[in-house]
C-alpha cells in the first residue's frame, strides 16, 4: 500500500506531494495514525486539466522504469521521450514513494520509502541518476530511518538485513536499469523482493477509455488468461481460465456479479456475450474478485457511462475490496459526486492548478485537512453533498 508520493520536475509536477513520506511518519508520535496518508480507497477530484490523469501517468512511468528500464519506459505507450516529459532538463526528475507493506515472514507491517532520480545525458537520453531504499527500523521503542540501498550514478552500497547489517559495495553497469530491478528478483534479498513485487503489481485500468482493443470485433487468441489486461479485452480468456481451474468458483463469481447487474442475468453464454457487448461494470467486478489481488489499482473515471445505481454498486465493491485485502488499495479519478458519497474526507484528494504557467503550478490537498469539511462530515453530511455544495473548492476559486 502506498502512503505517500512526491513527484519533482516531471510532467506538470514540481515537488508536489500526496500523502506522507518517511520523514512525516518518523516525526509523528502516533506512528502515522494522525497524518493524512493515502488510504485503501482514494478519490482524486478536481477541475479538468488539474493533473489527475498526469498523476496516474507518472505512476505508470515509474512502474515501467523499474520493470523495463528508463529508456524503454520513456517511449512506450505513446510517451514522447524523457526530454519532453521533464520540466527542467538541466536537473533530475525525482520520485519518492512511501509504502506500508506486509512482511511475509512476520505478518507485521513494514514501512519502506523508495527514491529514484532520472536525468538526461548529453544525447538527451534518460539515465538513472540516483536511487535509495530507506527502511523504518525499530530499535526498541524508537523508530529510525535506515538506508539499505544507496546508489549514485551506478555505484553505491546495499544492506541485506537477512545476511548482516553491514553495507556491501555494488555497481550497476547498465545506466538505464535500476538496482531495485536487479536485487528485487534475487532470492534472499527479502526487503527488495517485497518492494519490487509491490511496484510490479500496480495495475492501470483502462476499461472506461476509448482505446478498447479490436479483440471484441475480431476475436482474441484462444486459451485461458490468469488476469485481466488493462482494457479488459481478454475477459473471455479470463473466464475460461477460472472455469478450467475451478468450476464451482467460476459459478460463484459469475452468479455474484450477475446478481448485481440486472442486464447480465439475461446473458447465458457469458464469455461470447461479453465479447459481442462488453460490460464495463462486469469487468470492474471481475477485476475486484481476482484471487491474486493487485497491490494498487489506478482507475480513471470508473463511473463513466454507468447508471447512478450501478455507480453505487461499484463504490460498494471497491470498498469491500480494500477491506478484504488490507495491504491493497484503489486510486481513482472522478467528476461524479455520487461515487464519493460514502467516502470519508481523508480518502479524497483535491487537485488544483493556477494555470499561471505550463507546468509546476499544481497543488494536491486532502479534504480531511479542512476543519470545516471534517465538521460537516461528522454532522452527517455526505462527501458528495459537500463537494456539490462547493466546499471542496479553494477559497481562491470561490472568490473568482
C-alpha positions as CSV (number, residue, x, y, z in Angstrom):
1,X,0.0,0.0,0.0
2,X,1.2,3.5,-0.9
3,X,1.1,6.0,2.0
4,X,2.6,8.9,0.1
5,X,4.0,10.1,-3.2
6,X,6.1,13.1,-4.2
7,X,7.0,14.0,-7.8
8,X,9.5,16.7,-8.7
9,X,10.4,18.1,-12.1
10,X,8.3,15.7,-14.1
11,X,5.3,16.2,-16.4
12,X,3.2,19.0,-14.7
13,X,4.6,18.3,-11.2
14,X,7.3,20.3,-9.4
15,X,7.8,18.9,-5.9
16,X,4.1,18.1,-5.4
17,X,3.1,15.6,-2.8
18,X,0.0,13.5,-2.0
19,X,0.0,11.7,1.4
20,X,3.0,11.3,3.7
21,X,6.7,10.5,3.3
22,X,9.1,8.8,5.7
23,X,10.1,12.0,7.5
24,X,6.4,12.8,8.2
25,X,5.9,9.3,9.6
26,X,9.0,9.4,11.8
27,X,8.1,12.8,13.2
28,X,4.6,11.7,14.2
29,X,4.5,10.3,17.7
30,X,1.4,8.2,16.8
31,X,3.3,6.3,14.1
32,X,1.3,7.9,11.3
33,X,-2.2,7.4,12.6
34,X,-2.9,11.1,12.8
35,X,-1.5,12.0,9.5
36,X,-3.2,12.5,6.1
37,X,-1.7,9.5,4.4
38,X,-3.1,7.8,1.3
39,X,-5.7,5.2,2.3
40,X,-7.0,2.0,1.0
41,X,-9.6,3.8,-1.2
42,X,-8.6,7.2,-2.7
43,X,-10.6,9.5,-4.9
44,X,-8.8,12.1,-7.0
45,X,-11.0,15.1,-7.8
46,X,-10.6,18.5,-9.3
47,X,-11.4,20.5,-12.4
48,X,-10.3,19.5,-15.9
49,X,-6.6,19.7,-16.6
50,X,-5.5,19.9,-12.9
51,X,-3.2,16.9,-13.1
52,X,-5.3,13.8,-12.1
53,X,-4.5,11.9,-15.3
54,X,-0.9,13.1,-15.3
55,X,-0.6,11.8,-11.8
56,X,-1.6,8.3,-12.8
57,X,0.7,8.6,-15.9
58,X,3.6,9.5,-13.7
59,X,3.0,6.4,-11.6
60,X,2.8,4.2,-14.7
61,X,6.1,5.7,-16.0
62,X,7.7,4.9,-12.6
63,X,6.5,1.3,-12.7
64,X,7.7,0.9,-16.3
65,X,11.1,2.4,-15.4
66,X,11.6,-0.1,-12.6
67,X,10.4,-3.1,-14.5
68,X,11.7,-2.3,-18.0
69,X,14.3,0.5,-17.7
70,X,14.0,4.2,-18.1
71,X,14.9,4.2,-21.8
72,X,12.1,1.8,-22.7
73,X,9.7,3.5,-20.3
74,X,10.2,6.9,-22.0
75,X,8.9,5.8,-25.4
76,X,6.4,3.1,-24.8
77,X,2.6,3.6,-24.7
78,X,2.9,6.8,-26.8
79,X,5.2,8.6,-24.4
80,X,7.2,11.4,-26.2
81,X,10.7,10.7,-24.7
82,X,12.1,11.7,-21.3
83,X,13.4,15.1,-22.5
84,X,9.9,16.1,-23.4
85,X,8.4,14.9,-20.1
86,X,10.8,16.6,-17.7
87,X,10.1,20.3,-16.8
88,X,13.8,21.3,-16.5
89,X,16.2,19.1,-18.4
90,X,19.2,20.5,-16.5
91,X,18.1,18.9,-13.2
92,X,16.9,15.4,-12.3
93,X,13.3,14.3,-12.2
94,X,12.7,12.7,-8.8
95,X,10.1,10.3,-7.4
96,X,9.6,9.4,-3.8
97,X,7.1,6.7,-2.7
98,X,6.5,5.7,0.9
99,X,5.0,2.2,1.4
100,X,3.3,0.2,4.1
101,X,3.9,-3.5,3.1
102,X,3.2,-6.8,4.7
103,X,6.3,-8.6,5.9
104,X,5.7,-12.1,4.6
105,X,7.9,-13.7,7.3
106,X,6.3,-12.0,10.3
107,X,2.9,-10.8,9.0
108,X,3.6,-7.4,10.5
109,X,3.6,-4.1,8.6
110,X,6.9,-2.9,7.2
111,X,7.5,0.8,6.2
112,X,9.8,1.5,3.2
113,X,10.5,4.5,1.1
114,X,11.8,4.2,-2.4
115,X,13.5,7.2,-4.1
116,X,14.5,7.5,-7.7
117,X,16.1,10.3,-9.7
118,X,16.4,10.2,-13.5
119,X,18.4,12.7,-15.6
120,X,19.4,13.2,-19.2
121,X,22.8,12.5,-20.7
122,X,24.3,14.8,-23.4
123,X,22.3,13.0,-26.1
124,X,19.0,13.7,-24.1
125,X,18.7,10.0,-23.4
126,X,17.4,9.2,-19.8
127,X,19.8,7.6,-17.3
128,X,19.4,6.6,-13.7
129,X,21.0,9.3,-11.6
130,X,20.4,8.0,-8.1
131,X,18.4,5.5,-6.1
132,X,17.6,4.9,-2.5
133,X,15.6,2.4,-0.4
134,X,15.0,3.6,3.2
135,X,13.5,1.3,5.8
136,X,11.8,2.3,9.1
137,X,13.9,0.4,11.6
138,X,12.6,-0.3,15.1
139,X,15.3,-0.1,17.7
140,X,13.5,-1.0,20.9
141,X,10.8,1.7,21.4
142,X,12.4,4.2,18.9
143,X,11.9,4.4,15.2
144,X,14.7,5.4,12.8
145,X,15.5,5.6,9.1
146,X,17.9,3.0,7.8
147,X,19.1,3.4,4.3
148,X,19.5,-0.2,2.8
149,X,20.2,0.9,-0.8
150,X,22.1,4.0,-1.8
151,X,23.3,4.2,-5.4
152,X,24.6,7.3,-7.3
153,X,25.4,7.1,-11.0
154,X,25.8,3.3,-11.0
155,X,27.9,2.9,-7.8
156,X,26.9,2.6,-4.2
157,X,26.1,0.2,-1.4
158,X,23.4,-2.2,-0.3
159,X,22.5,-3.8,3.1
160,X,20.8,-7.2,3.1
161,X,19.3,-7.5,6.6
162,X,18.8,-11.2,6.0
163,X,22.5,-11.6,5.8
164,X,24.0,-8.9,8.0
165,X,23.7,-5.2,8.9
166,X,26.8,-4.2,7.1
167,X,26.8,-2.4,3.7
168,X,28.3,-4.1,0.6
169,X,29.6,-2.1,-2.3
170,X,27.6,-2.7,-5.6
171,X,27.6,-1.3,-9.1
172,X,25.0,-1.3,-11.9
173,X,26.6,-1.4,-15.4
174,X,23.5,-0.5,-17.4
175,X,22.7,3.1,-16.7
176,X,19.1,2.6,-17.8
177,X,18.3,-0.1,-15.2
178,X,17.5,0.4,-11.5
179,X,19.3,-1.6,-8.8
180,X,15.8,-2.5,-7.5
181,X,15.0,-4.2,-10.8
182,X,18.1,-6.5,-10.2
183,X,18.1,-7.2,-6.5
184,X,14.3,-7.3,-6.4
185,X,14.5,-10.6,-8.3
186,X,17.1,-12.3,-6.2
187,X,16.0,-14.8,-3.6
188,X,17.4,-13.9,-0.2
189,X,17.1,-10.1,-0.6
190,X,13.7,-10.2,1.1
191,X,13.1,-6.4,1.5
192,X,13.9,-5.7,-2.1
193,X,11.9,-8.6,-3.4
194,X,8.9,-7.4,-1.4
195,X,9.3,-3.8,-2.7
196,X,9.8,-4.9,-6.3
197,X,6.8,-7.2,-6.2
198,X,4.6,-4.4,-4.8
199,X,5.5,-2.0,-7.6
200,X,5.4,-4.5,-10.4
201,X,1.8,-5.4,-9.4
202,X,0.4,-1.9,-9.9
203,X,-2.5,-2.2,-12.3
204,X,-3.5,0.7,-14.6
205,X,-7.1,0.1,-15.6
206,X,-8.4,1.5,-18.9
207,X,-11.8,-0.2,-19.0
208,X,-13.6,3.2,-19.4
209,X,-11.2,4.5,-22.0
210,X,-11.7,4.8,-25.7
211,X,-8.7,2.6,-26.5
212,X,-10.5,-0.7,-26.3
213,X,-8.8,-3.3,-28.5
214,X,-10.3,-4.7,-31.6
215,X,-10.4,-8.1,-29.8
216,X,-14.2,-7.7,-29.3
217,X,-14.8,-7.5,-33.1
218,X,-12.0,-9.7,-34.5
219,X,-11.8,-12.3,-31.8
220,X,-8.8,-12.9,-29.4
221,X,-6.2,-15.5,-29.0
222,X,-7.7,-18.7,-27.6
223,X,-6.7,-20.1,-24.2
224,X,-7.1,-19.1,-20.5
225,X,-5.5,-16.0,-19.1
226,X,-4.9,-15.6,-15.3
227,X,-5.5,-11.9,-15.1
228,X,-7.5,-9.2,-17.0
229,X,-5.4,-6.9,-19.1
230,X,-5.6,-3.1,-18.9
231,X,-8.5,-2.8,-21.3
232,X,-10.4,-5.9,-20.3
233,X,-10.3,-7.2,-23.8
234,X,-9.3,-10.7,-22.7
235,X,-12.3,-11.1,-20.4
236,X,-13.4,-14.3,-22.2
237,X,-9.9,-15.8,-21.7
238,X,-10.0,-15.0,-18.0
239,X,-13.5,-16.5,-17.6
240,X,-12.2,-19.6,-19.4
241,X,-9.2,-19.8,-17.1
242,X,-11.4,-19.5,-13.9
243,X,-13.7,-22.2,-15.2
244,X,-10.9,-24.6,-16.1
245,X,-9.3,-24.0,-12.6
246,X,-12.4,-24.5,-10.6
247,X,-15.9,-24.9,-12.0
248,X,-17.6,-24.1,-8.6
249,X,-15.5,-20.9,-8.1
250,X,-16.5,-19.8,-11.7
251,X,-20.2,-20.3,-11.0
252,X,-19.9,-18.5,-7.7
253,X,-18.2,-15.4,-9.2
254,X,-20.4,-15.2,-12.2
255,X,-23.6,-15.6,-10.1
256,X,-22.4,-12.9,-7.7
257,X,-21.7,-10.4,-10.5
258,X,-24.9,-11.2,-12.4
259,X,-27.0,-10.6,-9.2
260,X,-25.5,-7.1,-9.0
261,X,-26.0,-6.3,-12.7
262,X,-29.6,-6.7,-13.9
263,X,-28.8,-6.9,-17.6
264,X,-26.3,-9.7,-17.0
265,X,-29.0,-12.1,-15.9
266,X,-30.2,-12.4,-19.5
267,X,-26.8,-13.4,-20.8
268,X,-26.5,-17.2,-20.9
269,X,-23.3,-17.8,-22.9
270,X,-21.3,-15.3,-20.9
271,X,-17.9,-15.3,-22.5
272,X,-19.3,-15.0,-26.0
273,X,-21.9,-12.4,-24.9
274,X,-19.2,-10.3,-23.3
275,X,-17.1,-10.4,-26.5
276,X,-20.0,-9.2,-28.5
277,X,-21.1,-6.5,-26.0
278,X,-18.5,-5.8,-23.3
279,X,-20.0,-4.6,-20.0
280,X,-17.6,-2.3,-18.1
281,X,-19.1,-2.8,-14.7
282,X,-18.8,-6.6,-15.2
283,X,-15.1,-6.0,-15.9
284,X,-14.6,-4.0,-12.7
285,X,-16.4,-6.5,-10.6
286,X,-14.4,-9.4,-12.1
287,X,-11.1,-7.5,-11.5
288,X,-12.1,-7.0,-7.9
289,X,-12.6,-10.7,-7.5
290,X,-9.1,-11.7,-8.7
291,X,-7.7,-14.4,-6.4
292,X,-4.3,-12.7,-6.7
293,X,-5.3,-9.1,-6.0
294,X,-3.2,-6.2,-7.4
295,X,-1.3,-4.1,-4.9
296,X,-2.6,-0.8,-6.2
297,X,-5.3,-0.3,-8.9
298,X,-5.3,3.0,-10.7
299,X,-8.6,3.8,-12.5
300,X,-9.5,6.9,-14.4
301,X,-13.3,7.8,-14.2
302,X,-14.6,4.3,-13.3
303,X,-18.1,5.8,-13.1
304,X,-18.1,6.8,-16.8
305,X,-21.2,5.6,-18.7
306,X,-22.6,3.9,-15.6
307,X,-26.2,4.5,-14.5
308,X,-26.4,6.1,-11.0
309,X,-27.5,2.9,-9.1
310,X,-24.7,1.0,-10.8
311,X,-22.2,3.7,-9.5
312,X,-23.4,2.7,-6.0
313,X,-22.7,-0.9,-6.7
314,X,-19.2,-0.1,-8.0
315,X,-18.5,2.1,-5.0
316,X,-19.5,-0.6,-2.5
317,X,-17.5,-3.2,-4.3
318,X,-14.3,-1.1,-4.3
319,X,-14.8,-0.5,-0.6
320,X,-15.2,-4.2,0.0
321,X,-12.1,-5.0,-2.0
322,X,-9.9,-2.7,0.2
323,X,-11.5,-4.1,3.4
324,X,-10.8,-7.8,2.4
325,X,-7.3,-7.0,1.1
326,X,-5.7,-4.9,3.9
327,X,-2.5,-4.1,2.1
328,X,-4.1,-3.3,-1.3
329,X,-5.6,0.0,-2.4
330,X,-7.5,1.7,-5.2
331,X,-6.9,5.2,-6.6
332,X,-9.5,6.6,-9.0
333,X,-10.3,9.9,-10.5
334,X,-13.9,11.2,-10.9
335,X,-16.1,14.1,-11.6
336,X,-19.1,12.4,-10.1
337,X,-20.3,13.3,-6.6
338,X,-22.3,10.1,-6.3
339,X,-19.3,7.8,-6.2
340,X,-17.7,9.7,-3.3
341,X,-20.8,10.0,-1.2
342,X,-19.7,7.1,1.1
343,X,-16.1,8.1,1.3
344,X,-14.5,10.0,4.3
345,X,-12.7,13.3,3.8
346,X,-9.4,11.6,4.4
347,X,-10.0,9.5,1.3
348,X,-10.4,12.4,-1.0
349,X,-7.6,14.3,-2.7
350,X,-8.2,17.6,-4.4
351,X,-6.1,18.6,-7.4
352,X,-5.9,22.3,-8.1
353,X,-4.0,24.4,-10.7
354,X,-3.5,28.1,-11.2
355,X,-2.7,27.8,-14.9
356,X,-0.2,30.7,-14.5
357,X,2.4,28.5,-16.2
358,X,2.6,25.4,-18.3
359,X,3.9,23.1,-15.6
360,X,4.7,23.1,-11.9
361,X,1.7,25.0,-10.5
362,X,-0.3,22.0,-9.2
363,X,-1.3,21.7,-5.6
364,X,-2.7,18.5,-4.1
365,X,-4.5,18.6,-0.7
366,X,-6.5,16.2,1.3
367,X,-10.1,17.1,2.1
368,X,-9.6,15.8,5.6
369,X,-7.2,18.6,6.2
370,X,-10.0,21.1,6.1
371,X,-11.6,21.6,9.6
372,X,-15.0,22.8,8.1
373,X,-15.2,19.7,5.9
374,X,-14.4,17.4,8.7
375,X,-17.0,19.0,10.9
376,X,-19.7,18.8,8.2
377,X,-18.9,15.2,7.7
378,X,-19.1,14.5,11.5
379,X,-22.5,16.1,11.5
380,X,-23.7,13.5,8.9
381,X,-23.3,15.4,5.6
382,X,-22.0,13.1,2.8
383,X,-18.9,14.0,0.8
384,X,-20.9,14.1,-2.4
385,X,-23.2,16.8,-1.0
386,X,-20.2,18.6,0.5
387,X,-18.5,18.6,-2.9
388,X,-21.6,19.6,-4.8
389,X,-22.0,22.5,-2.3
390,X,-18.7,23.9,-3.3
391,X,-16.9,23.3,0.0
392,X,-14.1,21.4,-1.6
393,X,-13.1,24.2,-3.9
394,X,-10.3,26.5,-2.8
395,X,-11.0,30.0,-1.4
396,X,-9.3,31.4,-4.5
397,X,-11.8,29.8,-6.8
398,X,-14.7,30.9,-4.5
399,X,-13.6,34.5,-4.9
400,X,-13.3,34.4,-8.7
